[in-house]
Amino acid sequence: MTIQQKITPHLWFDKEAVAAANFYTSLLPNSAVTNITTLHDTPSGDCDTVSFTLAGQEFMAISAGPLFKFNPSISFMVNFDPAQDPEASSRIDAVWAKLIDGGTALMPLDKYPFSERYGWVQDKYGLSWQLILTNPDGEIRPVIIPSLLFVGDVCGKAEAASDYYLSVFQDSARGTIARYPAGMAPDQEGTVMFTDFALCGQWFTAMDSAREHNFAFNEAISLLVKCETQAEIDYYWEKLSAVPEAEQCGWCKDKFGVSWQIVP
């Protein structure tokens, strides 16, 4: 069953959108490419646009030239929950093996204080995934959750950003929040080690990291908001557009640097 989504992750590739979508949909059950359309004579030449589902969650991708590069500021957390999937332990290893092929381990697949099995990988296309063997006693979450990492100029703003998004979108609520304790330098006490929250019923996570990172939010991954009326378009545009020079063809950037597309 496909989730009826208000917010759809949108991935900007150079030329690889179709190949990447085919690769990603081979990784998890309940996944499929649902549409491929070629747009001719755009400023980037001919562009493939792809709609696909991963574990029932909708994604969109476009091949639109080498303007933006993926980085770990936005990644996708993949939950392998033994309570939902008896093969979770073996499945996480199998998916990791496919993602690491041609990719890079940002955190090796291993045991950590917060999980029996966790790893963070940047795949061969540059997209980042956090694979985690979920505690079966915890609250149920979707298989895939977009994850925002607040670094550099926006480090320390994960809580403020998530509070803001919760105020903008209906049917929204915070799940859990864990803060850095004292003695975790360079991360400041009280900043967000992890939080998750639902916007329009869809789950997201956010974290702060004060470590040195040479990346920031960009347009390679945007969040596409589907609107039913002009009034709704105007509402989200007013709330989410904070960078005038980023405004173009439904694209905007919020005060935290995250890119959005507001579309009918």
Secondary structure, DSSP 4 states (H G I P E B T S, - for coil): -----SEEEEEEESS-HHHHHHHHHTTSSS-EEEEEEEEEEETTEEEEEEEEEETTEEEEEEE--TT----TTEEEEEEE-TTT-TTHHHHHHHHHHHHHTTSEEEEEEEEETTEEEEEEEE-TTS-EEEEEE--TTS----SEEEEEEE-GGGTT-HHHHHHHHHHHSSS-EEEEEEE--TT-TTSPTTSEEEEEEEETTEEEEEEE--S--S----TTEEEEEE-SSHHHHHHHHHHH---GGG-BTTEEE-TTS-EEEEE-
